[in-house]
Amino acid sequence: MKIYDKISEQSRAGRKQFSLLIDPDKYSTEQLLSCIAIANRAGVDYIFVGGSLLTENTMRSCVSFIKGHTELPVILFPGSTLQYCEEADAMFFLSLISGRNPDLLIGRHVEIAPLLKNTTVEIIPTGYMLVDGGRPTTASYISNTFPIPADKPDIAACTAMAGELLGLKLIYMDCGSGAQKPLSPEMIRTVKKNIDIPLIAGGGIRTHEQVAMACRAGADIIVVGNVIEEDPELLLRFGEAIQNLA
Ligand code: 1GP
């Protein structure tokens, strides 16, 4: 079964899904090994790999390493076209629809299209929306875009609707890695109410209460990254929180 079909089927069934985001720059081999071992036990559904700015050239080796130690699908969440690699199972083909940077709406897509046309990696067209999480993040700085104000759920909903009407298959709404404040339940609820495609929510989630809150508000996939770098065991707590929602 294709990864997108699974995401979509689970979302329609109301089954919440859980993703770990790995930034290859942030993990030593030992840390990665132990984190994946925990992810395998924690009910993680997908491993996303990528970062807004990578300074080490370790994307490919990181993805291969992860693939060698888990059966979980590995999905690229690329901060740039340089982060594409064929070892992954799928890739979010991101359009930064909250911004007005033409490069990230179509320019980079044109450059990499010939490569992706013939790849075996599953390509998932995804509307990426940055929302203000209380301070500038690497994502907003590097993308040269303004995030959607946190208290403007209507702007977020209209943006997501436009993405869906353009044919995008997923909405990834994000406060950016390490955001001070995660998405508000109202923001998640308003966006979810207005779209029929799956909604991924992440950025600044640090507690199991925030995980549960995002799920209850309507997120189909919850993503955590930063806090897991500090304490990988939290994956178990977050996995439990998602299971206990049912
Ligand atoms: C960032 O949504 C992800 O793009 C995860 O954010 O690292 O803050 O958990 P954190």
py3Dmol code that shows the C-alpha trace and the ligand (Angstrom):
import py3Dmol

protein = """\
ATOM      1  CA  MET A   1       0.000   0.000   0.000  1.00  0.00           C
ATOM      2  CA  LYS A   2       1.255   3.482  -0.815  1.00  0.00           C
ATOM      3  CA  ILE A   3       2.201   5.617   2.155  1.00  0.00           C
ATOM      4  CA  TYR A   4      -0.201   8.377   1.202  1.00  0.00           C
ATOM      5  CA  ASP A   5      -3.066   5.903   0.915  1.00  0.00           C
ATOM      6  CA  LYS A   6      -2.297   4.685   4.430  1.00  0.00           C
ATOM      7  CA  ILE A   7      -2.169   8.242   5.794  1.00  0.00           C
ATOM      8  CA  SER A   8      -5.426   9.050   4.096  1.00  0.00           C
ATOM      9  CA  GLU A   9      -7.198   5.860   5.167  1.00  0.00           C
ATOM     10  CA  GLN A  10      -6.127   6.258   8.804  1.00  0.00           C
ATOM     11  CA  SER A  11      -7.191   9.896   8.794  1.00  0.00           C
ATOM     12  CA  ARG A  12     -10.619   9.038   7.430  1.00  0.00           C
ATOM     13  CA  ALA A  13     -10.967   6.359  10.112  1.00  0.00           C
ATOM     14  CA  GLY A  14     -10.086   8.963  12.773  1.00  0.00           C
ATOM     15  CA  ARG A  15      -7.007   7.027  13.870  1.00  0.00           C
ATOM     16  CA  LYS A  16      -4.367   9.496  15.030  1.00  0.00           C
ATOM     17  CA  GLN A  17      -0.873   8.992  13.652  1.00  0.00           C
ATOM     18  CA  PHE A  18       2.457   9.809  15.204  1.00  0.00           C
ATOM     19  CA  SER A  19       5.705  10.932  13.563  1.00  0.00           C
ATOM     20  CA  LEU A  20       9.212  11.418  14.761  1.00  0.00           C
ATOM     21  CA  LEU A  21      11.211  14.084  12.940  1.00  0.00           C
ATOM     22  CA  ILE A  22      14.929  13.383  12.720  1.00  0.00           C
ATOM     23  CA  ASP A  23      17.251  16.258  11.882  1.00  0.00           C
ATOM     24  CA  PRO A  24      20.379  14.416  10.666  1.00  0.00           C
ATOM     25  CA  ASP A  25      22.661  17.163  12.013  1.00  0.00           C
ATOM     26  CA  LYS A  26      21.459  16.647  15.550  1.00  0.00           C
ATOM     27  CA  TYR A  27      22.152  12.952  16.101  1.00  0.00           C
ATOM     28  CA  SER A  28      25.307  10.924  16.575  1.00  0.00           C
ATOM     29  CA  THR A  29      25.119   7.329  15.328  1.00  0.00           C
ATOM     30  CA  GLU A  30      24.666   6.042  18.894  1.00  0.00           C
ATOM     31  CA  GLN A  31      21.884   8.509  19.641  1.00  0.00           C
ATOM     32  CA  LEU A  32      20.151   7.658  16.401  1.00  0.00           C
ATOM     33  CA  LEU A  33      20.329   3.944  17.132  1.00  0.00           C
ATOM     34  CA  SER A  34      18.822   4.300  20.574  1.00  0.00           C
ATOM     35  CA  CYS A  35      16.170   6.753  19.399  1.00  0.00           C
ATOM     36  CA  ILE A  36      15.033   4.429  16.594  1.00  0.00           C
ATOM     37  CA  ALA A  37      14.894   1.505  19.011  1.00  0.00           C
ATOM     38  CA  ILE A  38      12.545   3.537  21.206  1.00  0.00           C
ATOM     39  CA  ALA A  39      10.496   4.703  18.202  1.00  0.00           C
ATOM     40  CA  ASN A  40      10.011   1.046  17.220  1.00  0.00           C
ATOM     41  CA  ARG A  41       8.389   0.387  20.624  1.00  0.00           C
ATOM     42  CA  ALA A  42       6.516   3.659  21.003  1.00  0.00           C
ATOM     43  CA  GLY A  43       3.847   3.308  18.345  1.00  0.00           C
ATOM     44  CA  VAL A  44       5.515   5.767  15.982  1.00  0.00           C
ATOM     45  CA  ASP A  45       3.922   5.479  12.522  1.00  0.00           C
ATOM     46  CA  TYR A  46       6.427   7.379  10.361  1.00  0.00           C
ATOM     47  CA  ILE A  47       9.914   8.784  10.580  1.00  0.00           C
ATOM     48  CA  PHE A  48      10.359  12.129   8.869  1.00  0.00           C
ATOM     49  CA  VAL A  49      13.918  13.163   8.013  1.00  0.00           C
ATOM     50  CA  GLY A  50      15.091  16.662   7.153  1.00  0.00           C
ATOM     51  CA  GLY A  51      15.821  20.109   8.455  1.00  0.00           C
ATOM     52  CA  SER A  52      15.476  23.748   7.451  1.00  0.00           C
ATOM     53  CA  LEU A  53      19.251  24.057   7.285  1.00  0.00           C
ATOM     54  CA  LEU A  54      21.635  21.103   7.310  1.00  0.00           C
ATOM     55  CA  THR A  55      25.318  21.805   7.749  1.00  0.00           C
ATOM     56  CA  GLU A  56      26.619  18.237   7.538  1.00  0.00           C
ATOM     57  CA  ASN A  57      26.296  16.181   4.378  1.00  0.00           C
ATOM     58  CA  THR A  58      24.669  13.258   6.177  1.00  0.00           C
ATOM     59  CA  MET A  59      21.134  13.081   4.788  1.00  0.00           C
ATOM     60  CA  ARG A  60      21.723   9.990   2.653  1.00  0.00           C
ATOM     61  CA  SER A  61      23.708   8.071   5.263  1.00  0.00           C
ATOM     62  CA  CYS A  62      21.193   9.013   7.939  1.00  0.00           C
ATOM     63  CA  VAL A  63      18.242   7.733   5.881  1.00  0.00           C
ATOM     64  CA  SER A  64      20.098   4.496   5.033  1.00  0.00           C
ATOM     65  CA  PHE A  65      20.981   3.989   8.673  1.00  0.00           C
ATOM     66  CA  ILE A  66      17.376   4.498   9.792  1.00  0.00           C
ATOM     67  CA  LYS A  67      16.114   2.138   7.085  1.00  0.00           C
ATOM     68  CA  GLY A  68      18.563  -0.484   8.328  1.00  0.00           C
ATOM     69  CA  HIS A  69      17.101  -0.369  11.836  1.00  0.00           C
ATOM     70  CA  THR A  70      13.354  -0.039  11.409  1.00  0.00           C
ATOM     71  CA  GLU A  71      10.437  -1.213   9.304  1.00  0.00           C
ATOM     72  CA  LEU A  72       8.747   2.175   9.736  1.00  0.00           C
ATOM     73  CA  PRO A  73       8.269   4.232   6.581  1.00  0.00           C
ATOM     74  CA  VAL A  74      10.878   6.962   6.173  1.00  0.00           C
ATOM     75  CA  ILE A  75       9.576  10.167   4.615  1.00  0.00           C
ATOM     76  CA  LEU A  76      11.787  13.043   3.497  1.00  0.00           C
ATOM     77  CA  PHE A  77      10.769  16.430   4.868  1.00  0.00           C
ATOM     78  CA  PRO A  78      13.284  18.430   2.868  1.00  0.00           C
ATOM     79  CA  GLY A  79      14.391  21.937   3.751  1.00  0.00           C
ATOM     80  CA  SER A  80      15.891  22.160   0.269  1.00  0.00           C
ATOM     81  CA  THR A  81      16.209  20.120  -2.921  1.00  0.00           C
ATOM     82  CA  LEU A  82      19.696  19.147  -1.725  1.00  0.00           C
ATOM     83  CA  GLN A  83      18.000  16.932   0.833  1.00  0.00           C
ATOM     84  CA  TYR A  84      16.435  14.593  -1.726  1.00  0.00           C
ATOM     85  CA  CYS A  85      17.760  11.038  -1.621  1.00  0.00           C
ATOM     86  CA  GLU A  86      16.565   7.789  -3.153  1.00  0.00           C
ATOM     87  CA  GLU A  87      16.967   5.712  -0.016  1.00  0.00           C
ATOM     88  CA  ALA A  88      13.715   7.073   1.464  1.00  0.00           C
ATOM     89  CA  ASP A  89      10.270   5.540   0.996  1.00  0.00           C
ATOM     90  CA  ALA A  90       8.505   8.814   0.282  1.00  0.00           C
ATOM     91  CA  MET A  91       9.055  12.543   0.096  1.00  0.00           C
ATOM     92  CA  PHE A  92       6.830  15.480   0.922  1.00  0.00           C
ATOM     93  CA  PHE A  93       6.997  17.643  -2.198  1.00  0.00           C
ATOM     94  CA  LEU A  94       6.550  20.867  -0.292  1.00  0.00           C
ATOM     95  CA  SER A  95       4.989  24.093  -1.501  1.00  0.00           C
ATOM     96  CA  LEU A  96       5.349  26.790   1.140  1.00  0.00           C
ATOM     97  CA  ILE A  97       1.828  28.117   0.681  1.00  0.00           C
ATOM     98  CA  SER A  98       1.833  30.362   3.761  1.00  0.00           C
ATOM     99  CA  GLY A  99       4.597  32.413   2.148  1.00  0.00           C
ATOM    100  CA  ARG A 100       5.012  34.471  -0.986  1.00  0.00           C
ATOM    101  CA  ASN A 101       8.450  33.298  -1.995  1.00  0.00           C
ATOM    102  CA  PRO A 102       8.045  32.120  -5.613  1.00  0.00           C
ATOM    103  CA  ASP A 103      11.077  29.861  -5.348  1.00  0.00           C
ATOM    104  CA  LEU A 104       9.331  27.810  -2.685  1.00  0.00           C
ATOM    105  CA  LEU A 105       5.988  27.858  -4.485  1.00  0.00           C
ATOM    106  CA  ILE A 106       7.253  26.673  -7.888  1.00  0.00           C
ATOM    107  CA  GLY A 107      10.917  27.552  -8.606  1.00  0.00           C
ATOM    108  CA  ARG A 108      12.695  24.704  -6.807  1.00  0.00           C
ATOM    109  CA  HIS A 109       9.989  22.292  -7.961  1.00  0.00           C
ATOM    110  CA  VAL A 110      10.863  23.011 -11.578  1.00  0.00           C
ATOM    111  CA  GLU A 111      14.544  22.341 -10.903  1.00  0.00           C
ATOM    112  CA  ILE A 112      14.006  18.941  -9.319  1.00  0.00           C
ATOM    113  CA  ALA A 113      11.015  17.783 -11.413  1.00  0.00           C
ATOM    114  CA  PRO A 114      13.045  15.780 -14.008  1.00  0.00           C
ATOM    115  CA  LEU A 115      14.720  13.844 -11.208  1.00  0.00           C
ATOM    116  CA  LEU A 116      11.476  13.133  -9.366  1.00  0.00           C
ATOM    117  CA  LYS A 117       9.618  12.134 -12.509  1.00  0.00           C
ATOM    118  CA  ASN A 118      11.601   8.893 -12.693  1.00  0.00           C
ATOM    119  CA  THR A 119      12.166   8.139  -9.029  1.00  0.00           C
ATOM    120  CA  THR A 120      10.840   5.150  -7.122  1.00  0.00           C
ATOM    121  CA  VAL A 121      10.428   7.368  -4.054  1.00  0.00           C
ATOM    122  CA  GLU A 122       6.715   8.085  -3.494  1.00  0.00           C
ATOM    123  CA  ILE A 123       6.137  11.795  -4.034  1.00  0.00           C
ATOM    124  CA  ILE A 124       3.452  13.390  -1.859  1.00  0.00           C
ATOM    125  CA  PRO A 125       2.420  16.931  -2.923  1.00  0.00           C
ATOM    126  CA  THR A 126       2.135  18.814   0.360  1.00  0.00           C
ATOM    127  CA  GLY A 127       1.047  22.312   1.313  1.00  0.00           C
ATOM    128  CA  TYR A 128       3.446  23.546   3.962  1.00  0.00           C
ATOM    129  CA  MET A 129       2.171  26.311   6.229  1.00  0.00           C
ATOM    130  CA  LEU A 130       4.318  28.109   8.756  1.00  0.00           C
ATOM    131  CA  VAL A 131       2.501  29.647  11.702  1.00  0.00           C
ATOM    132  CA  ASP A 132       4.044  32.068  14.175  1.00  0.00           C
ATOM    133  CA  GLY A 133       5.260  30.156  17.213  1.00  0.00           C
ATOM    134  CA  GLY A 134       6.414  33.097  19.301  1.00  0.00           C
ATOM    135  CA  ARG A 135       9.861  33.710  17.851  1.00  0.00           C
ATOM    136  CA  PRO A 136      11.574  33.593  14.464  1.00  0.00           C
ATOM    137  CA  THR A 137      12.539  30.027  13.532  1.00  0.00           C
ATOM    138  CA  THR A 138      15.185  28.707  11.171  1.00  0.00           C
ATOM    139  CA  ALA A 139      12.332  27.758   8.828  1.00  0.00           C
ATOM    140  CA  SER A 140      10.934  31.301   8.562  1.00  0.00           C
ATOM    141  CA  TYR A 141      14.395  32.871   8.300  1.00  0.00           C
ATOM    142  CA  ILE A 142      15.758  30.475   5.677  1.00  0.00           C
ATOM    143  CA  SER A 143      12.548  30.469   3.640  1.00  0.00           C
ATOM    144  CA  ASN A 144      12.416  34.265   3.689  1.00  0.00           C
ATOM    145  CA  THR A 145       8.693  34.193   4.452  1.00  0.00           C
ATOM    146  CA  PHE A 146       6.395  35.561   7.146  1.00  0.00           C
ATOM    147  CA  PRO A 147       4.550  32.930   9.126  1.00  0.00           C
ATOM    148  CA  ILE A 148       0.769  33.190   9.484  1.00  0.00           C
ATOM    149  CA  PRO A 149      -0.053  35.094  12.707  1.00  0.00           C
ATOM    150  CA  ALA A 150      -0.962  32.656  15.491  1.00  0.00           C
ATOM    151  CA  ASP A 151      -4.243  34.449  16.213  1.00  0.00           C
ATOM    152  CA  LYS A 152      -5.466  34.365  12.595  1.00  0.00           C
ATOM    153  CA  PRO A 153      -6.967  30.899  12.097  1.00  0.00           C
ATOM    154  CA  ASP A 154      -9.099  32.217   9.245  1.00  0.00           C
ATOM    155  CA  ILE A 155      -6.004  33.050   7.194  1.00  0.00           C
ATOM    156  CA  ALA A 156      -4.661  29.561   7.885  1.00  0.00           C
ATOM    157  CA  ALA A 157      -7.975  27.956   6.909  1.00  0.00           C
ATOM    158  CA  CYS A 158      -8.218  29.909   3.632  1.00  0.00           C
ATOM    159  CA  THR A 159      -4.590  29.068   2.838  1.00  0.00           C
ATOM    160  CA  ALA A 160      -5.193  25.364   3.468  1.00  0.00           C
ATOM    161  CA  MET A 161      -8.390  25.446   1.377  1.00  0.00           C
ATOM    162  CA  ALA A 162      -6.483  27.046  -1.493  1.00  0.00           C
ATOM    163  CA  GLY A 163      -3.834  24.320  -1.196  1.00  0.00           C
ATOM    164  CA  GLU A 164      -6.463  21.615  -1.363  1.00  0.00           C
ATOM    165  CA  LEU A 165      -8.143  23.251  -4.372  1.00  0.00           C
ATOM    166  CA  LEU A 166      -4.761  23.376  -6.117  1.00  0.00           C
ATOM    167  CA  GLY A 167      -4.588  19.593  -5.758  1.00  0.00           C
ATOM    168  CA  LEU A 168      -2.179  19.249  -2.848  1.00  0.00           C
ATOM    169  CA  LYS A 169      -2.724  15.994  -0.965  1.00  0.00           C
ATOM    170  CA  LEU A 170      -1.719  16.977   2.556  1.00  0.00           C
ATOM    171  CA  ILE A 171      -1.437  20.067   4.693  1.00  0.00           C
ATOM    172  CA  TYR A 172       1.583  20.270   7.010  1.00  0.00           C
ATOM    173  CA  MET A 173       0.994  23.077   9.490  1.00  0.00           C
ATOM    174  CA  ASP A 174       4.062  23.907  11.525  1.00  0.00           C
ATOM    175  CA  CYS A 175       5.295  26.504  13.995  1.00  0.00           C
ATOM    176  CA  GLY A 176       8.843  25.509  13.021  1.00  0.00           C
ATOM    177  CA  SER A 177      11.243  23.341  14.932  1.00  0.00           C
ATOM    178  CA  GLY A 178      11.836  24.525  18.470  1.00  0.00           C
ATOM    179  CA  ALA A 179       8.960  27.028  18.396  1.00  0.00           C
ATOM    180  CA  GLN A 180       8.211  28.694  21.722  1.00  0.00           C
ATOM    181  CA  LYS A 181       4.509  27.918  21.434  1.00  0.00           C
ATOM    182  CA  PRO A 182       2.866  25.110  19.479  1.00  0.00           C
ATOM    183  CA  LEU A 183      -0.208  25.552  17.281  1.00  0.00           C
ATOM    184  CA  SER A 184      -3.298  26.539  19.231  1.00  0.00           C
ATOM    185  CA  PRO A 185      -6.194  24.074  19.301  1.00  0.00           C
ATOM    186  CA  GLU A 186      -8.329  26.755  17.654  1.00  0.00           C
ATOM    187  CA  MET A 187      -5.894  27.054  14.751  1.00  0.00           C
ATOM    188  CA  ILE A 188      -5.856  23.275  14.237  1.00  0.00           C
ATOM    189  CA  ARG A 189      -9.651  22.978  14.614  1.00  0.00           C
ATOM    190  CA  THR A 190     -10.414  25.773  12.152  1.00  0.00           C
ATOM    191  CA  VAL A 191      -8.077  24.425   9.483  1.00  0.00           C
ATOM    192  CA  LYS A 192      -9.245  20.837   9.886  1.00  0.00           C
ATOM    193  CA  LYS A 193     -12.910  21.854   9.655  1.00  0.00           C
ATOM    194  CA  ASN A 194     -12.280  23.457   6.275  1.00  0.00           C
ATOM    195  CA  ILE A 195     -10.324  20.752   4.448  1.00  0.00           C
ATOM    196  CA  ASP A 196     -10.903  17.144   3.441  1.00  0.00           C
ATOM    197  CA  ILE A 197      -7.248  16.163   3.118  1.00  0.00           C
ATOM    198  CA  PRO A 198      -5.104  14.944   6.056  1.00  0.00           C
ATOM    199  CA  LEU A 199      -3.574  17.517   8.383  1.00  0.00           C
ATOM    200  CA  ILE A 200      -0.104  17.206   9.919  1.00  0.00           C
ATOM    201  CA  ALA A 201       0.626  19.424  12.927  1.00  0.00           C
ATOM    202  CA  GLY A 202       3.971  20.134  14.553  1.00  0.00           C
ATOM    203  CA  GLY A 203       6.465  22.615  15.906  1.00  0.00           C
ATOM    204  CA  GLY A 204       7.149  23.272  19.578  1.00  0.00           C
ATOM    205  CA  ILE A 205       5.263  20.270  20.962  1.00  0.00           C
ATOM    206  CA  ARG A 206       6.981  19.294  24.222  1.00  0.00           C
ATOM    207  CA  THR A 207       4.451  17.517  26.441  1.00  0.00           C
ATOM    208  CA  HIS A 208       1.988  14.638  26.215  1.00  0.00           C
ATOM    209  CA  GLU A 209      -0.803  17.091  27.060  1.00  0.00           C
ATOM    210  CA  GLN A 210       0.088  19.126  23.960  1.00  0.00           C
ATOM    211  CA  VAL A 211       0.155  15.930  21.877  1.00  0.00           C
ATOM    212  CA  ALA A 212      -3.323  14.972  23.095  1.00  0.00           C
ATOM    213  CA  MET A 213      -4.622  18.515  22.629  1.00  0.00           C
ATOM    214  CA  ALA A 214      -3.441  18.667  19.007  1.00  0.00           C
ATOM    215  CA  CYS A 215      -5.055  15.291  18.284  1.00  0.00           C
ATOM    216  CA  ARG A 216      -8.349  16.304  19.894  1.00  0.00           C
ATOM    217  CA  ALA A 217      -8.352  19.566  17.948  1.00  0.00           C
ATOM    218  CA  GLY A 218      -8.251  17.585  14.705  1.00  0.00           C
ATOM    219  CA  ALA A 219      -4.649  16.952  13.642  1.00  0.00           C
ATOM    220  CA  ASP A 220      -4.331  13.609  11.856  1.00  0.00           C
ATOM    221  CA  ILE A 221      -0.554  13.306  12.283  1.00  0.00           C
ATOM    222  CA  ILE A 222       1.417  14.791  15.160  1.00  0.00           C
ATOM    223  CA  VAL A 223       5.123  15.493  14.608  1.00  0.00           C
ATOM    224  CA  VAL A 224       7.736  15.836  17.325  1.00  0.00           C
ATOM    225  CA  GLY A 225      11.429  16.497  16.855  1.00  0.00           C
ATOM    226  CA  ASN A 226      13.303  18.871  19.125  1.00  0.00           C
ATOM    227  CA  VAL A 227      12.152  17.577  22.478  1.00  0.00           C
ATOM    228  CA  ILE A 228      12.982  13.994  21.474  1.00  0.00           C
ATOM    229  CA  GLU A 229      16.587  14.999  20.784  1.00  0.00           C
ATOM    230  CA  GLU A 230      16.729  15.990  24.455  1.00  0.00           C
ATOM    231  CA  ASP A 231      14.800  12.998  25.838  1.00  0.00           C
ATOM    232  CA  PRO A 232      14.008  10.124  23.426  1.00  0.00           C
ATOM    233  CA  GLU A 233      12.070   8.241  26.136  1.00  0.00           C
ATOM    234  CA  LEU A 234       9.320  10.851  25.779  1.00  0.00           C
ATOM    235  CA  LEU A 235       8.317   9.045  22.584  1.00  0.00           C
ATOM    236  CA  LEU A 236       6.859   6.289  24.771  1.00  0.00           C
ATOM    237  CA  ARG A 237       4.829   8.803  26.781  1.00  0.00           C
ATOM    238  CA  PHE A 238       3.578  10.525  23.624  1.00  0.00           C
ATOM    239  CA  GLY A 239       2.717   7.197  21.973  1.00  0.00           C
ATOM    240  CA  GLU A 240       0.672   6.261  25.036  1.00  0.00           C
ATOM    241  CA  ALA A 241      -1.115   9.612  25.027  1.00  0.00           C
ATOM    242  CA  ILE A 242      -2.193   9.005  21.420  1.00  0.00           C
ATOM    243  CA  GLN A 243      -3.343   5.448  22.123  1.00  0.00           C
ATOM    244  CA  ASN A 244      -5.299   6.562  25.168  1.00  0.00           C
ATOM    245  CA  LEU A 245      -7.338   8.979  23.080  1.00  0.00           C
ATOM    246  CA  ALA A 246      -9.326   6.122  21.579  1.00  0.00           C
TER     247      ALA A 246
END
"""
ligand_1 = """\
10
1GP
C 9.334 20.987 12.716
O 7.150 20.108 12.990
C 8.486 19.875 13.210
O 9.198 21.191 11.355
C 8.806 19.475 14.616
O 8.995 20.580 15.484
O 11.211 20.050 16.471
O 9.698 21.697 17.581
O 9.146 19.264 17.599
P 9.809 20.390 16.852
"""
view = py3Dmol.view(width=600, height=400)
view.addModel(protein, "pdb")
view.setStyle({"model": 0}, {"cartoon": {"style": "trace"}})
view.addModel(ligand_1, "xyz")
view.setStyle({"model": 1}, {"stick": {}})
view.zoomTo()
view.show()
